[in-house]
């Protein structure tokens, strides 16, 4: 594998990961391009403020739903005694245990 292809020494050429979106390039090599920093937030825009308050509400609702699921899961959890008594009531499990005990006893006597 030629590792030089991953070094991206020239703008707009070379390896590009599928999640990377490159900015559009100018038409001429001598033209100056305006580079936009997409990571900064624009404080002047009211739409962003409304969007953030909506996302905050969404986060709170999502968190409340998650907490409810956790509570429900804790309530539904069975103790070891409840599980073992449930298994002992099952006839198939009792038969299986008897067969295992027979095998173990036969192996211990040999």
URDA-V539276 format. One line per field, one symbol per residue. phi: phi as a letter, one per 30 degrees, with the letter a starting at -180 (. if undefined). A space follows every 50 residues. Layout:
phi->???
//
This chain:
phi->.ddddcdhdbdibjdbddddcdddcddcddddcdccddddccdddddddd dddddddddddddddddddddddddddcdddddddddddddddddddddd dddddddddd
//
